[in-house]
Amino acid sequence: MSKIIRVALIGCGGIANGKHMPALSRNKHVEMVAFCDVIEERAEKAAKQYGTPNAKVYTDYKELLNDQTIDVVHVLTPNESHSYISIAAMEAGKHVMCEKPMAKTAAEGRAMVEAARRTGKKLTIGYNNRFRSDSQYLKKVCDAGTLGEIYYARAHAIRRRAVPTWGVFLDEEKQGGGPLIDIGTHALDLTLWMMNNYKPVSVTGSVYHKLSKKENAANAWGPWDPAKFTVEDSAMGFIKMENGATIVLEASWALNTLDIDEAKCSLSGTEGGADMKGGLRINGEENSRLYVKEIDLKAGGVAFYDGDGGATDIDLECSTWVDAILNDKNPVVLPEQALVVTEVLEAIYESARTGKTVHLNEARKELV
């Protein structure tokens, strides 16, 4: 493959405009050559702003996939279509970056993993919070064994009042869920990655529809319509891993709390701990004394980052993805890892629905 990859985008809405297209436009190895959206005007606008002079516009993704000159497809559509568009793209010979979450259901996620293996195409999922400077630093700490065995963790995705009122975020049919599948997915991915532990055995969950029915509620983006708020407003999960470690996952768009954290984790290990609250802090014991280190992330020292002028998380996500394609490497976010996230989220919803703990079977874990 040449040093320029030809990228097509399926879905030209908020996540495309806010994340993917700006990052791709800043990468010298990328040309955006095709844009698809069910609303043709959105695709045309994106093509005009970001595309090559001869970029093509589509309203049918199947027509786009017929173009054999396209190397990579970014799937940026509602959750319900992630799986079948990604699978079709891989079967058409394209590498795929699919936005988070991987899929609406675990079965769809497994089909995506199987398609990647069958076709030999690369598949990654858009968990860009792995590429933040604090995440990159903490991952090095974890991999170095500084925290020892991480046996307890909390995955934080809590907003006080920030319910997204646009698009299909409140539509359970199209999204598969609310804050759990929207922002909880980021927090869980980050936590599992830090622990390097992808073997859950049981999940117990609770899902709440407590504030979603409030009229004229205070909200960052204006009041939501209770009639259209069909997903949960909060969800919590207790996850037990094969090695006995436990993870508590908390996700909410609207919760009466001042303890607000999103896409962060807290870790407790046998040799030390860490959290991302108010910055990155490492805690431990040395010479019979306790210590806390607050990491200055503006001082550089982490790969791809150099003070305030360094790459953003979305730029680093983009550059490592492009590098994986050009140099035939594994992507940073493996589809097998993203599948575990989707399986756990589905189990939380199932546990909440049935009132029982969900036990994940060996067949699911063998994919990792």
VOPA-222115 format. One record per residue (C-alpha): residue number from 1; residue in one letter; x, z, y. Coordinates in pm, 1 decimal, decimal comma. Layout:
BEGIN
rec n=NUM&res=A&east=X&up=Z&north=Y
...
***
This chain:
BEGIN
rec n=1&res=M&east=0,0&up=0,0&north=0,0
rec n=2&res=S&east=123,8&up=-74,4&north=353,0
rec n=3&res=K&east=203,2&up=201,0&north=600,1
rec n=4&res=I&east=-133,1&up=139,5&north=766,2
rec n=5&res=I&east=-445,3&up=250,2&north=583,1
rec n=6&res=R&east=-782,6&up=99,6&north=659,8
rec n=7&res=V&east=-1049,0&up=369,0&north=691,9
rec n=8&res=A&east=-1427,4&up=337,6&north=689,3
rec n=9&res=L&east=-1665,6&up=609,0&north=801,2
rec n=10&res=I&east=-2007,6&up=660,6&north=647,2
rec n=11&res=G&east=-2206,3&up=880,2&north=882,8
rec n=12&res=C&east=-2132,1&up=867,7&north=1256,3
rec n=13&res=G&east=-2301,4&up=1186,1&north=1372,0
rec n=14&res=G&east=-2170,8&up=1519,4&north=1498,3
rec n=15&res=I&east=-1896,0&up=1590,4&north=1243,9
rec n=16&res=A&east=-1765,8&up=1234,7&north=1271,0
rec n=17&res=N&east=-1747,7&up=1249,2&north=1649,9
rec n=18&res=G&east=-1630,1&up=1607,0&north=1673,4
rec n=19&res=K&east=-1365,1&up=1602,0&north=1403,5
rec n=20&res=H&east=-1287,5&up=1294,8&north=1196,0
rec n=21&res=M&east=-1276,7&up=1007,1&north=1440,7
rec n=22&res=P&east=-1071,2&up=1189,1&north=1706,8
rec n=23&res=A&east=-815,5&up=1301,6&north=1446,6
rec n=24&res=L&east=-796,4&up=959,8&north=1281,0
rec n=25&res=S&east=-751,5&up=793,4&north=1619,5
rec n=26&res=R&east=-440,5&up=1005,1&north=1681,3
rec n=27&res=N&east=-275,8&up=908,0&north=1350,8
rec n=28&res=K&east=-41,9&up=608,7&north=1379,9
rec n=29&res=H&east=-91,2&up=514,9&north=1015,3
rec n=30&res=V&east=-469,1&up=467,1&north=1043,5
rec n=31&res=E&east=-701,7&up=189,4&north=1150,8
rec n=32&res=M&east=-1075,8&up=254,6&north=1157,2
rec n=33&res=V&east=-1224,4&up=-76,6&north=1046,8
rec n=34&res=A&east=-1585,3&up=-2,1&north=944,6
rec n=35&res=F&east=-1862,8&up=230,0&north=1056,8
rec n=36&res=C&east=-2193,5&up=299,6&north=884,1
rec n=37&res=D&east=-2493,5&up=501,3&north=994,5
rec n=38&res=V&east=-2866,8&up=483,7&north=929,3
rec n=39&res=I&east=-2900,7&up=475,2&north=1308,8
rec n=40&res=E&east=-2727,1&up=149,4&north=1394,6
rec n=41&res=E&east=-2666,6&up=245,8&north=1758,2
rec n=42&res=R&east=-2453,0&up=540,4&north=1651,0
rec n=43&res=A&east=-2235,5&up=320,2&north=1431,9
rec n=44&res=E&east=-2202,6&up=63,6&north=1710,7
rec n=45&res=K&east=-2099,9&up=330,0&north=1960,8
rec n=46&res=A&east=-1840,0&up=469,6&north=1720,6
rec n=47&res=A&east=-1699,7&up=124,6&north=1646,6
rec n=48&res=K&east=-1668,2&up=47,6&north=2015,8
rec n=49&res=Q&east=-1492,9&up=375,5&north=2091,7
rec n=50&res=Y&east=-1268,0&up=413,4&north=1787,6
rec n=51&res=G&east=-1264,9&up=93,7&north=1586,7
rec n=52&res=T&east=-1029,7&up=-200,3&north=1570,2
rec n=53&res=P&east=-1134,6&up=-505,5&north=1776,9
rec n=54&res=N&east=-1297,3&up=-662,0&north=1470,9
rec n=55&res=A&east=-1444,4&up=-341,0&north=1325,4
rec n=56&res=K&east=-1765,4&up=-393,4&north=1130,8
rec n=57&res=V&east=-2091,0&up=-202,3&north=1164,4
rec n=58&res=Y&east=-2331,7&up=-127,7&north=878,6
rec n=59&res=T&east=-2654,8&up=58,8&north=817,8
rec n=60&res=D&east=-2623,1&up=29,6&north=437,2
rec n=61&res=Y&east=-2319,8&up=203,7&north=285,2
rec n=62&res=K&east=-2339,8&up=-18,7&north=-23,9
rec n=63&res=E&east=-2264,2&up=-324,6&north=186,6
rec n=64&res=L&east=-1966,5&up=-148,7&north=341,5
rec n=65&res=L&east=-1825,5&up=-62,7&north=-1,1
rec n=66&res=N&east=-1816,6&up=-432,2&north=-92,5
rec n=67&res=D&east=-1529,0&up=-480,9&north=153,3
rec n=68&res=Q&east=-1220,3&up=-486,4&north=-69,1
rec n=69&res=T&east=-982,5&up=-443,3&north=225,2
rec n=70&res=I&east=-1097,5&up=-86,0&north=289,9
rec n=71&res=D&east=-857,4&up=174,2&north=147,5
rec n=72&res=V&east=-1030,3&up=502,3&north=232,4
rec n=73&res=V&east=-1385,4&up=616,4&north=300,5
rec n=74&res=H&east=-1482,2&up=933,6&north=486,8
rec n=75&res=V&east=-1826,7&up=1054,6&north=374,3
rec n=76&res=L&east=-1983,1&up=1240,3&north=669,5
rec n=77&res=T&east=-2351,1&up=1243,7&north=578,9
rec n=78&res=P&east=-2598,8&up=1527,4&north=504,9
rec n=79&res=N&east=-2515,3&up=1730,3&north=194,4
rec n=80&res=E&east=-2779,0&up=1567,5&north=-25,3
rec n=81&res=S&east=-2592,3&up=1233,0&north=-23,4
rec n=82&res=H&east=-2232,1&up=1354,0&north=-53,8
rec n=83&res=S&east=-2210,5&up=1306,1&north=-428,1
rec n=84&res=Y&east=-2361,1&up=965,2&north=-485,7
rec n=85&res=I&east=-2192,0&up=803,3&north=-185,6
rec n=86&res=S&east=-1854,1&up=953,4&north=-280,3
rec n=87&res=I&east=-1889,8&up=842,4&north=-641,7
rec n=88&res=A&east=-1992,0&up=490,4&north=-538,1
rec n=89&res=A&east=-1694,1&up=471,7&north=-301,6
rec n=90&res=M&east=-1446,5&up=576,4&north=-571,8
rec n=91&res=E&east=-1599,8&up=330,1&north=-816,8
rec n=92&res=A&east=-1553,3&up=62,8&north=-548,8
rec n=93&res=G&east=-1179,8&up=141,3&north=-542,0
rec n=94&res=K&east=-1165,4&up=364,6&north=-234,5
rec n=95&res=H&east=-1004,4&up=703,5&north=-186,1
rec n=96&res=V&east=-1255,6&up=954,9&north=-48,4
rec n=97&res=M&east=-1252,8&up=1234,6&north=206,0
rec n=98&res=C&east=-1593,0&up=1404,8&north=182,0
rec n=99&res=E&east=-1702,9&up=1664,1&north=432,8
rec n=100&res=K&east=-1777,1&up=2015,4&north=316,1
rec n=101&res=P&east=-1952,2&up=2136,1&north=116,7
rec n=102&res=M&east=-1854,3&up=1914,1&north=-172,5
rec n=103&res=A&east=-2211,5&up=1865,2&north=-285,2
rec n=104&res=K&east=-2558,7&up=2009,9&north=-274,3
rec n=105&res=T&east=-2538,7&up=2123,7&north=-639,4
rec n=106&res=A&east=-2267,8&up=2211,5&north=-888,6
rec n=107&res=A&east=-2377,7&up=1931,6&north=-1122,0
rec n=108&res=E&east=-2326,1&up=1679,6&north=-841,6
rec n=109&res=G&east=-1984,8&up=1831,0&north=-768,9
rec n=110&res=R&east=-1880,2&up=1801,4&north=-1132,8
rec n=111&res=A&east=-1987,1&up=1436,5&north=-1131,5
rec n=112&res=M&east=-1760,1&up=1380,3&north=-830,5
rec n=113&res=V&east=-1461,3&up=1540,2&north=-1006,4
rec n=114&res=E&east=-1527,7&up=1330,7&north=-1315,2
rec n=115&res=A&east=-1549,8&up=1012,3&north=-1105,0
rec n=116&res=A&east=-1215,1&up=1087,1&north=-941,2
rec n=117&res=R&east=-1053,3&up=1132,8&north=-1280,5
rec n=118&res=R&east=-1219,6&up=824,8&north=-1425,0
rec n=119&res=T&east=-1126,8&up=593,4&north=-1137,6
rec n=120&res=G&east=-787,8&up=740,5&north=-1052,8
rec n=121&res=K&east=-889,1&up=758,1&north=-686,0
rec n=122&res=K&east=-802,1&up=1052,6&north=-464,9
rec n=123&res=L&east=-1084,0&up=1283,1&north=-361,2
rec n=124&res=T&east=-1060,7&up=1567,5&north=-113,2
rec n=125&res=I&east=-1309,7&up=1786,7&north=72,2
rec n=126&res=G&east=-1301,8&up=1869,2&north=443,1
rec n=127&res=Y&east=-1201,0&up=2235,0&north=440,3
rec n=128&res=N&east=-1003,4&up=2209,5&north=763,6
rec n=129&res=N&east=-973,5&up=2587,7&north=812,2
rec n=130&res=R&east=-689,3&up=2586,1&north=560,6
rec n=131&res=F&east=-487,3&up=2403,3&north=825,6
rec n=132&res=R&east=-517,1&up=2658,8&north=1106,8
rec n=133&res=S&east=-191,2&up=2824,6&north=1208,8
rec n=134&res=D&east=-304,3&up=3169,3&north=1090,1
rec n=135&res=S&east=-418,1&up=3026,2&north=756,6
rec n=136&res=Q&east=-91,8&up=2839,5&north=704,7
rec n=137&res=Y&east=111,1&up=3152,8&north=778,0
rec n=138&res=L&east=-100,3&up=3378,6&north=557,8
rec n=139&res=K&east=-80,9&up=3131,5&north=270,5
rec n=140&res=K&east=299,0&up=3153,3&north=283,9
rec n=141&res=V&east=273,3&up=3533,3&north=279,4
rec n=142&res=C&east=44,3&up=3525,2&north=-23,6
rec n=143&res=D&east=253,2&up=3269,8&north=-211,9
rec n=144&res=A&east=568,4&up=3475,3&north=-148,0
rec n=145&res=G&east=406,6&up=3769,7&north=-324,9
rec n=146&res=T&east=423,5&up=3994,2&north=-18,9
rec n=147&res=L&east=74,9&up=4131,0&north=-87,2
rec n=148&res=G&east=132,2&up=4163,2&north=-461,4
rec n=149&res=E&east=-172,0&up=4108,0&north=-682,8
rec n=150&res=I&east=-471,5&up=4044,5&north=-457,2
rec n=151&res=Y&east=-756,5&up=4221,7&north=-634,5
rec n=152&res=Y&east=-1011,6&up=4267,3&north=-353,9
rec n=153&res=A&east=-1109,4&up=4029,8&north=-76,0
rec n=154&res=R&east=-1382,8&up=3975,1&north=179,0
rec n=155&res=A&east=-1485,2&up=3628,8&north=296,3
rec n=156&res=H&east=-1632,9&up=3643,3&north=647,1
rec n=157&res=A&east=-1878,5&up=3394,1&north=797,6
rec n=158&res=I&east=-2091,3&up=3598,8&north=1036,8
rec n=159&res=R&east=-2254,2&up=3493,2&north=1361,7
rec n=160&res=R&east=-2471,4&up=3720,0&north=1572,0
rec n=161&res=R&east=-2695,7&up=3440,2&north=1705,0
rec n=162&res=A&east=-2566,4&up=3087,2&north=1655,6
rec n=163&res=V&east=-2820,5&up=2892,2&north=1455,0
rec n=164&res=P&east=-2759,1&up=2514,8&north=1470,6
rec n=165&res=T&east=-3088,0&up=2364,6&north=1586,0
rec n=166&res=W&east=-2994,1&up=1995,4&north=1574,9
rec n=167&res=G&east=-2967,5&up=1746,5&north=1291,0
rec n=168&res=V&east=-3075,1&up=1861,9&north=944,7
rec n=169&res=F&east=-2908,8&up=2205,0&north=933,8
rec n=170&res=L&east=-3243,6&up=2385,1&north=891,9
rec n=171&res=D&east=-3372,8&up=2142,6&north=625,9
rec n=172&res=E&east=-3329,1&up=2290,6&north=278,2
rec n=173&res=E&east=-3409,1&up=1962,0&north=104,3
rec n=174&res=K&east=-3130,9&up=1771,2&north=280,2
rec n=175&res=Q&east=-2873,8&up=2050,0&north=303,6
rec n=176&res=G&east=-2934,9&up=2265,6&north=-2,0
rec n=177&res=G&east=-2915,7&up=2584,9&north=199,9
rec n=178&res=G&east=-2833,2&up=2743,0&north=533,3
rec n=179&res=P&east=-2537,3&up=2950,2&north=654,5
rec n=180&res=L&east=-2411,2&up=3014,5&north=302,0
rec n=181&res=I&east=-2356,6&up=2646,5&north=227,8
rec n=182&res=D&east=-2266,2&up=2563,9&north=589,5
rec n=183&res=I&east=-2015,1&up=2827,0&north=704,5
rec n=184&res=G&east=-1993,4&up=3056,7&north=402,3
rec n=185&res=T&east=-1838,1&up=2765,8&north=216,4
rec n=186&res=H&east=-1539,8&up=2765,1&north=457,0
rec n=187&res=A&east=-1482,3&up=3139,7&north=421,7
rec n=188&res=L&east=-1499,3&up=3128,6&north=42,3
rec n=189&res=D&east=-1265,9&up=2829,6&north=19,3
rec n=190&res=L&east=-1012,7&up=3005,5&north=240,1
rec n=191&res=T&east=-1031,3&up=3324,9&north=34,2
rec n=192&res=L&east=-997,1&up=3157,9&north=-306,0
rec n=193&res=W&east=-705,6&up=2950,7&north=-175,7
rec n=194&res=M&east=-519,8&up=3256,7&north=-46,5
rec n=195&res=M&east=-572,1&up=3437,3&north=-376,8
rec n=196&res=N&east=-492,1&up=3122,0&north=-577,3
rec n=197&res=N&east=-770,7&up=3235,9&north=-804,3
rec n=198&res=Y&east=-1034,5&up=2986,4&north=-916,6
rec n=199&res=K&east=-1179,9&up=3162,6&north=-1219,1
rec n=200&res=P&east=-1506,8&up=3337,4&north=-1129,3
rec n=201&res=V&east=-1698,3&up=3490,3&north=-1418,8
rec n=202&res=S&east=-2003,5&up=3645,3&north=-1254,9
rec n=203&res=V&east=-2191,5&up=3628,4&north=-927,3
rec n=204&res=T&east=-2459,1&up=3852,2&north=-778,4
rec n=205&res=G&east=-2628,2&up=3741,3&north=-458,8
rec n=206&res=S&east=-2888,1&up=3825,5&north=-198,1
rec n=207&res=V&east=-3052,0&up=3576,3&north=36,8
rec n=208&res=Y&east=-3252,6&up=3672,1&north=345,7
rec n=209&res=H&east=-3519,7&up=3507,4&north=559,4
rec n=210&res=K&east=-3549,5&up=3797,6&north=802,7
rec n=211&res=L&east=-3487,9&up=3654,3&north=1149,1
rec n=212&res=S&east=-3574,0&up=3288,3&north=1090,3
rec n=213&res=K&east=-3945,0&up=3345,6&north=1162,1
rec n=214&res=K&east=-3891,1&up=3494,4&north=1508,1
rec n=215&res=E&east=-4047,9&up=3303,1&north=1796,2
rec n=216&res=N&east=-3842,3&up=3232,1&north=2110,4
rec n=217&res=A&east=-3537,9&up=3400,0&north=1961,3
rec n=218&res=A&east=-3214,0&up=3437,2&north=2153,9
rec n=219&res=N&east=-2971,3&up=3176,2&north=2025,4
rec n=220&res=A&east=-2654,6&up=3001,9&north=2140,5
rec n=221&res=W&east=-2826,1&up=2661,7&north=2124,3
rec n=222&res=G&east=-3172,0&up=2769,3&north=2232,4
rec n=223&res=P&east=-3463,1&up=2903,8&north=2025,2
rec n=224&res=W&east=-3513,9&up=2759,8&north=1680,2
rec n=225&res=D&east=-3848,5&up=2638,4&north=1550,6
rec n=226&res=P&east=-3957,3&up=2888,5&north=1282,8
rec n=227&res=A&east=-4170,4&up=2620,5&north=1114,9
rec n=228&res=K&east=-3862,2&up=2405,4&north=1059,4
rec n=229&res=F&east=-3628,6&up=2690,3&north=959,5
rec n=230&res=T&east=-3663,6&up=2641,9&north=583,4
rec n=231&res=V&east=-3318,8&up=2772,4&north=483,8
rec n=232&res=E&east=-3195,6&up=3131,9&north=474,2
rec n=233&res=D&east=-3066,1&up=3303,3&north=786,1
rec n=234&res=S&east=-2824,8&up=3524,6&north=588,1
rec n=235&res=A&east=-2676,9&up=3541,8&north=239,1
rec n=236&res=M&east=-2437,1&up=3781,5&north=67,0
rec n=237&res=G&east=-2253,0&up=3752,8&north=-262,0
rec n=238&res=F&east=-2049,8&up=3974,3&north=-494,2
rec n=239&res=I&east=-1811,1&up=3768,2&north=-705,7
rec n=240&res=K&east=-1611,2&up=3897,3&north=-1000,7
rec n=241&res=M&east=-1309,0&up=3700,5&north=-1121,2
rec n=242&res=E&east=-1168,4&up=3663,9&north=-1471,4
rec n=243&res=N&east=-872,0&up=3889,2&north=-1390,9
rec n=244&res=G&east=-1099,7&up=4165,9&north=-1257,1
rec n=245&res=A&east=-1055,6&up=4082,9&north=-888,4
rec n=246&res=T&east=-1364,4&up=4095,4&north=-668,8
rec n=247&res=I&east=-1469,8&up=3903,2&north=-360,2
rec n=248&res=V&east=-1749,2&up=3995,9&north=-120,9
rec n=249&res=L&east=-1885,8&up=3696,1&north=68,9
rec n=250&res=E&east=-2099,4&up=3740,4&north=379,8
rec n=251&res=A&east=-2262,1&up=3450,4&north=561,5
rec n=252&res=S&east=-2513,5&up=3447,8&north=843,5
rec n=253&res=W&east=-2617,8&up=3240,5&north=1142,8
rec n=254&res=A&east=-2824,1&up=3527,3&north=1284,5
rec n=255&res=L&east=-2751,9&up=3891,1&north=1212,7
rec n=256&res=N&east=-2793,0&up=4204,7&north=1421,5
rec n=257&res=T&east=-2425,1&up=4297,5&north=1424,8
rec n=258&res=L&east=-2133,6&up=4301,0&north=1665,5
rec n=259&res=D&east=-1882,7&up=4250,8&north=1384,2
rec n=260&res=I&east=-1857,2&up=3873,3&north=1420,7
rec n=261&res=D&east=-1608,1&up=3663,9&north=1222,5
rec n=262&res=E&east=-1625,4&up=3308,9&north=1096,2
rec n=263&res=A&east=-1407,7&up=3123,8&north=844,8
rec n=264&res=K&east=-1185,3&up=3427,0&north=797,0
rec n=265&res=C&east=-1083,1&up=3652,7&north=512,0
rec n=266&res=S&east=-950,9&up=4002,8&north=449,8
rec n=267&res=L&east=-720,9&up=4058,3&north=152,8
rec n=268&res=S&east=-612,0&up=4372,3&north=-33,2
rec n=269&res=G&east=-326,3&up=4358,6&north=-280,9
rec n=270&res=T&east=-107,4&up=4598,2&north=-477,6
rec n=271&res=E&east=179,3&up=4567,1&north=-227,6
rec n=272&res=G&east=-3,1&up=4507,8&north=100,3
rec n=273&res=G&east=-303,1&up=4364,2&north=277,4
rec n=274&res=A&east=-396,4&up=4119,1&north=549,0
rec n=275&res=D&east=-685,8&up=4028,2&north=773,0
rec n=276&res=M&east=-768,4&up=3770,9&north=1038,4
rec n=277&res=K&east=-964,4&up=4002,2&north=1267,8
rec n=278&res=G&east=-848,6&up=3969,9&north=1627,9
rec n=279&res=G&east=-547,0&up=3774,3&north=1513,1
rec n=280&res=L&east=-343,7&up=3781,7&north=1192,8
rec n=281&res=R&east=-240,6&up=4126,8&north=1075,4
rec n=282&res=I&east=-30,6&up=4219,9&north=772,3
rec n=283&res=N&east=-35,9&up=4579,3&north=652,1
rec n=284&res=G&east=174,2&up=4762,1&north=397,0
rec n=285&res=E&east=395,1&up=5056,4&north=308,9
rec n=286&res=E&east=769,5&up=5083,9&north=365,9
rec n=287&res=N&east=1002,2&up=5382,2&north=328,0
rec n=288&res=S&east=701,5&up=5606,9&north=263,2
rec n=289&res=R&east=541,2&up=5498,6&north=589,2
rec n=290&res=L&east=249,1&up=5267,3&north=659,8
rec n=291&res=Y&east=296,2&up=4967,0&north=884,7
rec n=292&res=V&east=90,5&up=4696,7&north=1052,6
rec n=293&res=K&east=243,5&up=4368,7&north=1166,9
rec n=294&res=E&east=62,7&up=4153,0&north=1418,6
rec n=295&res=I&east=187,2&up=3795,9&north=1385,1
rec n=296&res=D&east=263,1&up=3602,0&north=1703,9
rec n=297&res=L&east=139,5&up=3254,7&north=1611,1
rec n=298&res=K&east=234,2&up=3110,2&north=1949,3
rec n=299&res=A&east=602,7&up=3141,9&north=1868,3
rec n=300&res=G&east=615,5&up=2854,8&north=1619,0
rec n=301&res=G&east=779,1&up=2887,2&north=1280,2
rec n=302&res=V&east=501,2&up=2739,3&north=1069,2
rec n=303&res=A&east=527,7&up=2385,8&north=939,1
rec n=304&res=F&east=361,2&up=2130,1&north=1167,5
rec n=305&res=Y&east=298,9&up=2390,5&north=1436,4
rec n=306&res=D&east=502,7&up=2453,4&north=1750,0
rec n=307&res=G&east=340,0&up=2694,5&north=1992,9
rec n=308&res=D&east=32,3&up=2597,4&north=2188,8
rec n=309&res=G&east=136,6&up=2232,7&north=2190,1
rec n=310&res=G&east=135,1&up=2200,4&north=1812,9
rec n=311&res=A&east=-101,6&up=2003,8&north=1595,4
rec n=312&res=T&east=-459,5&up=2122,5&north=1564,6
rec n=313&res=D&east=-611,5&up=2205,6&north=1229,7
rec n=314&res=I&east=-798,0&up=1874,7&north=1219,3
rec n=315&res=D&east=-482,0&up=1679,2&north=1302,9
rec n=316&res=L&east=-288,8&up=1853,6&north=1026,7
rec n=317&res=E&east=-574,2&up=1801,8&north=783,0
rec n=318&res=C&east=-577,7&up=1433,1&north=872,1
rec n=319&res=S&east=-200,7&up=1383,3&north=857,0
rec n=320&res=T&east=-161,0&up=1553,5&north=517,7
rec n=321&res=W&east=-452,0&up=1349,0&north=379,4
rec n=322&res=V&east=-301,0&up=1024,8&north=504,5
rec n=323&res=D&east=39,5&up=1128,9&north=368,0
rec n=324&res=A&east=-113,8&up=1197,7&north=26,7
rec n=325&res=I&east=-251,4&up=844,1&north=18,6
rec n=326&res=L&east=59,4&up=668,0&north=148,9
rec n=327&res=N&east=298,7&up=860,6&north=-74,5
rec n=328&res=D&east=74,3&up=913,8&north=-378,7
rec n=329&res=K&east=58,4&up=1293,8&north=-355,0
rec n=330&res=N&east=-217,1&up=1535,1&north=-443,1
rec n=331&res=P&east=-431,5&up=1625,3&north=-142,8
rec n=332&res=V&east=-408,2&up=1983,3&north=-16,0
rec n=333&res=V&east=-774,3&up=2046,2&north=-100,4
rec n=334&res=L&east=-819,1&up=1952,0&north=-464,3
rec n=335&res=P&east=-1168,2&up=1850,2&north=-579,8
rec n=336&res=E&east=-1147,5&up=2096,9&north=-868,8
rec n=337&res=Q&east=-1098,0&up=2379,4&north=-616,9
rec n=338&res=A&east=-1388,4&up=2263,7&north=-401,4
rec n=339&res=L&east=-1606,1&up=2248,9&north=-712,3
rec n=340&res=V&east=-1551,4&up=2620,7&north=-778,7
rec n=341&res=V&east=-1671,6&up=2694,5&north=-425,2
rec n=342&res=T&east=-1988,6&up=2492,5&north=-486,0
rec n=343&res=E&east=-2047,4&up=2661,7&north=-822,1
rec n=344&res=V&east=-2021,5&up=3007,7&north=-666,2
rec n=345&res=L&east=-2252,7&up=2919,4&north=-377,8
rec n=346&res=E&east=-2510,1&up=2781,8&north=-621,9
rec n=347&res=A&east=-2480,0&up=3098,6&north=-829,6
rec n=348&res=I&east=-2549,3&up=3316,7&north=-523,9
rec n=349&res=Y&east=-2868,3&up=3122,2&north=-456,3
rec n=350&res=E&east=-2965,8&up=3141,0&north=-824,5
rec n=351&res=S&east=-2896,9&up=3513,3&north=-842,5
rec n=352&res=A&east=-3106,0&up=3575,2&north=-531,6
rec n=353&res=R&east=-3391,1&up=3368,1&north=-674,5
rec n=354&res=T&east=-3395,5&up=3539,4&north=-1014,1
rec n=355&res=G&east=-3280,9&up=3887,2&north=-916,2
rec n=356&res=K&east=-3015,2&up=3870,4&north=-1188,9
rec n=357&res=T&east=-2638,7&up=3836,9&north=-1207,9
rec n=358&res=V&east=-2528,9&up=3481,9&north=-1290,8
rec n=359&res=H&east=-2255,1&up=3449,8&north=-1553,1
rec n=360&res=L&east=-2043,3&up=3137,6&north=-1515,5
rec n=361&res=N&east=-1956,9&up=2979,1&north=-1845,6
rec n=362&res=E&east=-1624,2&up=2852,3&north=-1975,3
rec n=363&res=A&east=-1724,9&up=2484,7&north=-1949,7
rec n=364&res=R&east=-1739,6&up=2514,8&north=-1572,1
rec n=365&res=K&east=-1396,9&up=2675,4&north=-1544,7
rec n=366&res=E&east=-1224,3&up=2422,7&north=-1768,6
rec n=367&res=L&east=-1244,0&up=2162,2&north=-1492,2
rec n=368&res=V&east=-991,6&up=2360,8&north=-1287,7
***
